[in-house]
C-alpha cells in the first residue's frame, strides 16, 4: 500500500484477477484486469471483473475485451450475464491468429457521477469530473460503414472523435492518450499515419501536446478498417501539469512520421499517472532490433519501458494496467519466461495475439502507471 497526501494505492492479486484501487480525496478509481485461468470460460472471467465493480459500488468508465472471435456468438450473452445494463464503451478486439479469449480490462470510479456519451444513439464514451479535471474516455469509435477506403474510414474516425469531444465541451488538444486497432494493419499503416498527421496538423495538435498512443492490428465485429478510442483531460486546477515524456532509449516517433509521444504524464496535486505508448523493439535510429528473435525483442521493449518508468520515479510496481501483444501465439510463453528470469512482479497484464505495425516486429507492450505525488 502506498499513501501520500490522502492518496492510497492498494493492489490485490488472486488467480486470474488483479485489482488496483486508487483512493483519492476526490474519488476512488479501480483498474481491473481479469484473465482466464485453467481454461475458464469467458463467463467466469467477466463475472470476476463484474464482482469487483459491484463490491466497490463503482461505475465503469471503459472496458476492453481481448480475443473473442465473434462478439455476437461468444461474447454478448456471457458479457451481459455478468454486467447487465451496459452504459459504458466496450471495445471488442478480435484475435488475428489461433489464440482464444485472452481477458478483459476495465476502468471504474466511485464517488463521482459518470455520464455516458452517445453518438448516433450508441454509447461510445463516458464523462466524469473531480476537483482537478474533467475526463472523457471514448471507445468503439469507428466509421459508419466499411465500404470506403481504409484512409477514408480513418479520416472519418478522427472527425467523429473530434465531434464527440466538442459535444462534451472538449477538443482534440485535450487528448492525452489514443488507441487504434487497425484491421490488416500492415497493408495500410503508412496511409493511417498520413491521415493522422494531416488531421493533427489541421487541428493544431503539433502546437501543443501530441498524445501517447497504441496502433495495433486487429479486427472488430463491424469489420471496419479500424476502431479507435481516447482519453481526454481538461484541467480545472492550475496545479495540474500534462507533459510529453521522451524515451531515454528511442528517438521521437515524430521524427519518422508517426504522430505520438513515447509517453505522457499527468501530474496532479494528489498523484501522478503515466501513459506509456505501445513500445516495441526499435533502436534509436528507428530500425527494428532483434528481427526474428522474440526473446530479444521482449528484452529490449521491456528495458525501454522500464527506463521510461524510472525517468518519472516509477517502476514495475506502479503499473496499474498493461497489454502485451504478440504477433504469433506460439511466442506467448516467452513473456512468462522473461518475467521469471528478471524477477518482475505479477503485473496486471492481458497477453494477447495481435499483429504489430511492422512485419518484423513480434512483440509490443503498453503500460499505465500511477504513483503518489
C-alpha positions in Angstrom: 0.0 0.0 0.0 1.3 3.5 -0.9 0.0 6.6 0.7 0.7 10.3 0.4 -1.4 13.5 0.9 -4.6 11.4 1.4 -4.0 9.2 -1.7 -3.9 5.5 -1.1 -2.9 2.9 -3.8 -4.0 -0.7 -3.0 -3.3 -3.8 -5.1 -4.9 -7.2 -4.7 -3.9 -10.3 -6.7 -5.7 -13.5 -7.0 -5.8 -16.2 -9.7 -6.7 -14.6 -12.9 -7.6 -11.3 -11.3 -5.6 -8.1 -10.5 -7.2 -5.0 -9.0 -5.6 -1.7 -8.3 -7.6 0.8 -6.3 -6.6 4.4 -6.3 -8.3 6.1 -3.3 -8.1 9.9 -3.7 -9.6 12.8 -1.7 -11.9 13.4 -4.7 -12.9 9.8 -5.7 -11.8 6.2 -6.0 -10.6 4.6 -9.2 -10.5 0.9 -10.0 -8.2 -0.7 -12.6 -9.3 -4.3 -13.1 -7.6 -6.9 -15.2 -9.2 -10.4 -15.5 -7.8 -13.3 -17.5 -8.8 -16.9 -17.8 -7.1 -19.5 -15.6 -7.1 -23.2 -16.3 -9.4 -23.0 -19.2 -12.0 -20.8 -17.5 -14.8 -19.7 -19.9 -15.5 -16.1 -20.7 -18.5 -16.1 -18.4 -16.3 -16.8 -15.4 -13.8 -14.1 -16.3 -16.4 -11.5 -16.9 -18.1 -12.4 -13.6 -14.8 -12.0 -11.7 -14.4 -8.4 -13.1 -18.0 -7.5 -12.6 -18.0 -8.7 -9.0 -15.2 -6.2 -8.2 -17.2 -3.4 -9.6 -20.3 -4.3 -7.6 -18.4 -4.8 -4.4 -17.0 -1.3 -4.7 -20.2 0.3 -5.8 -18.4 1.8 -8.8 -19.4 2.9 -12.3 -17.5 1.6 -15.2 -15.9 4.2 -17.4 -14.5 2.0 -20.2 -13.7 -1.7 -21.0 -11.8 -3.7 -23.5 -12.3 -7.4 -24.3 -9.4 -9.2 -26.0 -9.6 -12.3 -28.2 -13.2 -13.2 -28.7 -13.5 -14.2 -32.3 -17.2 -13.4 -32.7 -18.8 -11.0 -30.2 -22.3 -11.9 -31.1 -21.8 -15.7 -30.5 -19.0 -15.9 -28.0 -19.3 -12.7 -26.1 -22.7 -11.0 -25.8 -24.7 -13.5 -23.7 -21.8 -14.2 -21.4 -21.0 -10.5 -21.1 -24.5 -9.3 -20.4 -25.0 -12.1 -18.0 -22.2 -10.6 -15.8 -22.7 -6.8 -16.4 -26.4 -6.4 -17.1 -27.2 -2.9 -18.3 -24.1 -1.6 -20.2 -23.7 2.2 -20.0 -20.0 2.4 -21.0 -18.0 1.9 -24.1 -16.9 -1.7 -24.7 -14.2 -2.3 -27.3 -14.0 -5.8 -28.7 -10.6 -6.7 -30.2 -10.7 -10.0 -32.1 -7.7 -12.3 -32.3 -5.6 -12.5 -35.5 -4.1 -15.9 -35.1 -5.0 -19.1 -33.3 -5.3 -17.6 -29.8 -8.6 -17.8 -27.9 -10.1 -15.4 -25.4 -7.3 -13.5 -23.6 -9.1 -11.4 -21.0 -10.8 -8.1 -20.2 -9.7 -4.9 -18.6 -11.9 -2.1 -17.2 -11.6 1.3 -15.5 -14.3 2.3 -13.0 -14.8 5.1 -10.5 -16.9 5.7 -7.4 -17.7 8.9 -5.6 -18.4 10.9 -8.7 -21.1 10.9 -11.3 -20.3 9.1 -14.6 -22.4 10.2 -17.6 -22.5 8.1 -20.8 -21.5 9.7 -24.1 -23.6 8.8 -27.2 -23.0 9.1 -30.9 -26.0 8.4 -33.2 -27.8 6.7 -30.3 -24.9 4.3 -29.3 -22.8 4.7 -26.2 -19.2 5.4 -27.2 -17.8 7.0 -24.1 -18.2 8.3 -20.6 -17.5 11.6 -18.9 -16.8 12.4 -15.2 -15.0 15.1 -13.3 -13.3 15.6 -10.0 -11.8 18.6 -8.2 -8.8 18.7 -10.6 -10.2 18.0 -14.1 -12.9 16.8 -16.4 -12.3 13.4 -18.1 -13.7 11.9 -21.3 -12.9 8.3 -22.2 -14.1 7.3 -25.7 -14.1 3.8 -27.2 -15.7 2.0 -30.1 -15.3 5.0 -32.3 -15.4 3.6 -35.9 -16.6 4.7 -39.3 -20.3 4.4 -40.2 -19.6 1.7 -42.8 -16.9 -0.5 -44.2 -17.4 0.5 -47.9 -14.9 3.3 -48.2 -11.1 3.0 -48.5 -9.2 2.5 -45.3 -7.8 6.0 -45.5 -11.3 7.5 -45.8 -12.5 5.4 -42.9 -9.6 6.6 -40.8 -10.3 10.2 -41.6 -14.0 9.7 -40.6 -12.9 8.1 -37.3 -10.8 11.1 -36.4 -13.6 13.5 -37.3 -16.0 11.5 -35.2 -13.7 11.7 -32.2 -13.4 15.4 -32.6 -17.2 15.8 -32.9 -17.9 13.8 -29.8 -15.2 15.7 -27.8 -16.7 19.0 -28.8 -20.1 17.9 -27.7 -18.7 17.1 -24.3 -17.0 20.6 -24.1 -13.6 19.4 -25.0 -11.3 19.4 -28.1 -8.7 17.2 -29.6 -6.0 19.3 -27.9 -7.2 17.9 -24.6 -6.4 14.3 -25.6 -3.6 12.6 -23.6 -3.9 9.0 -25.0 -5.3 7.3 -28.1 -5.7 3.7 -29.1 -6.3 2.4 -32.6 -6.9 -1.2 -33.7 -6.5 -1.5 -37.4 -7.7 -4.4 -39.5 -4.9 -5.7 -41.8 -2.6 -3.1 -40.3 0.5 -4.0 -42.4 -1.3 -3.2 -45.6 -2.1 0.4 -44.8 -0.2 1.6 -41.6 1.7 4.2 -43.6 -1.6 5.5 -45.0 -3.0 5.6 -41.5 -0.1 7.7 -40.3 -0.6 10.1 -43.2 -4.2 10.6 -42.3 -3.3 11.1 -38.6 -0.5 13.5 -39.5 -2.8 15.6 -41.7 -5.6 15.7 -39.1 -3.2 16.7 -36.3 -1.7 19.4 -38.5 -5.1 20.8 -39.3 -6.2 20.6 -35.6 -3.1 22.4 -34.2 -2.0 19.3 -32.2 1.7 19.9 -33.0 1.5 23.3 -31.3 0.5 21.5 -28.0 0.6 18.0 -26.6 0.9 15.1 -29.0 -0.9 12.2 -27.3 0.6 8.9 -26.3 -0.8 6.1 -28.5 -1.0 2.5 -29.4 -1.6 1.4 -33.0 -2.1 -2.4 -33.3 -3.5 -4.8 -35.7 -6.9 -6.5 -35.1 -10.4 -7.0 -36.4 -13.5 -5.6 -35.0 -17.1 -7.0 -35.1 -18.2 -4.3 -37.5 -15.5 -5.3 -40.0 -14.5 -1.6 -40.5 -10.9 -0.7 -41.3 -10.3 0.4 -37.7 -11.8 1.2 -34.3 -10.4 3.9 -32.0 -10.5 5.2 -28.5 -9.0 8.0 -26.5 -8.7 9.6 -23.1 -9.0 13.4 -22.8 -8.5 15.5 -19.8 -9.4 19.2 -19.3 -7.7 20.5 -16.2 -9.7 22.6 -13.7 -6.7 23.3 -11.4 -3.7 25.4 -12.2 -1.5 22.8 -10.4 -2.3 20.1 -13.0 0.6 19.6 -15.4 0.4 17.4 -18.5 3.6 16.8 -20.4 5.1 14.5 -23.0 7.7 12.2 -21.7 10.6 11.1 -24.0 12.1 7.7 -24.1 15.7 7.5 -22.9 16.4 4.7 -25.4 14.5 5.9 -28.5 14.2 9.0 -30.6 10.8 10.7 -31.0 8.3 8.8 -33.2 7.6 12.2 -34.8 11.0 12.0 -36.5 10.0 9.1 -38.6 6.4 10.2 -39.4 4.3 8.7 -36.7 2.4 11.2 -34.6 2.5 10.1 -31.0 4.6 10.8 -27.9 6.5 7.9 -26.3 4.6 8.6 -23.1 2.5 11.3 -21.4 2.5 12.2 -17.7 -0.4 13.8 -15.9 0.7 15.3 -12.6 -2.0 16.3 -10.1 -1.6 17.6 -6.6 -2.5 14.2 -5.1 -0.9 11.7 -7.6 0.8 11.3 -10.9 -0.1 8.9 -13.7 2.0 7.9 -16.7 0.7 6.6 -20.0 3.3 4.7 -22.0 2.6 4.2 -25.7 2.8 0.9 -27.4 6.5 0.1 -27.2 8.4 -2.4 -29.4 11.9 -3.4 -30.2 13.0 -0.3 -32.1 16.6 1.0 -31.9 17.4 4.8 -31.5 17.8 5.1 -35.3 14.3 3.9 -35.8 15.0 0.4 -37.2 13.7 -2.8 -35.8 16.1 -4.6 -33.5 16.3 -8.3 -33.0 14.4 -9.3 -36.1 13.1 -12.9 -35.9 14.2 -13.1 -32.2 11.2 -12.8 -29.9 13.2 -13.1 -26.7 15.5 -10.2 -27.9 12.5 -8.1 -28.8 10.8 -8.7 -25.4 14.1 -7.8 -23.6 14.6 -4.5 -25.4 11.0 -3.4 -25.3 10.8 -4.1 -21.6 14.1 -2.3 -21.0 12.7 0.7 -22.8 9.5 0.8 -20.7 11.5 0.3 -17.5 13.7 3.3 -18.4 10.6 5.5 -19.1 9.1 4.4 -15.8 12.4 5.1 -14.0 12.7 8.6 -15.6 9.5 9.5 -13.8 10.4 8.0 -10.4 8.4 4.9 -11.0 8.9 1.1 -11.5 7.0 -2.0 -12.4 5.3 -1.9 -9.0 3.5 1.2 -10.1 1.9 -0.4 -13.1 -2.0 -0.4 -13.0 -2.7 -1.7 -16.5 -0.7 -3.3 -19.3 -1.3 -5.1 -22.5 1.4 -7.4 -24.2 0.8 -8.0 -27.9 2.4 -11.0 -29.7 2.5 -11.4 -33.4 2.5 -15.2 -33.1 0.5 -17.0 -30.4 3.2 -19.7 -30.1 5.6 -17.0 -28.8 3.4 -16.0 -25.8 5.2 -18.3 -23.3 8.3 -16.2 -23.9 6.7 -13.4 -21.9 6.3 -15.6 -18.8 9.9 -16.7 -19.1 11.1 -13.1 -19.4 9.2 -12.1 -16.2 10.5 -15.1 -14.3 14.1 -14.6 -15.4 14.0 -10.9 -14.4 12.1 -11.2 -11.2 9.3 -9.0 -12.4 6.3 -8.7 -10.0 3.0 -10.1 -11.2 1.7 -7.4 -13.5 -2.0 -6.5 -14.3 -1.5 -7.5 -17.9 -3.5 -9.1 -20.7 -1.3 -11.1 -23.0 -2.9 -11.4 -26.5 -2.3 -12.1 -30.1 -2.2 -9.1 -32.5 -0.2 -8.1 -35.5 2.3 -5.3 -34.7 2.7 -2.3 -37.0 5.8 -3.7 -38.8 6.1 -7.1 -40.4 9.4 -7.8 -38.5 8.0 -6.8 -35.0 7.0 -9.8 -32.9 6.1 -8.1 -29.6 4.7 -4.8 -28.3 3.7 -3.7 -24.8 1.8 -0.7 -23.4 1.7 0.4 -19.8 -0.2 2.7 -17.5 1.3 3.5 -14.1 0.3 5.6 -11.1 2.2 6.8 -8.0 1.5 9.3 -5.2 2.7 12.9 -5.7 
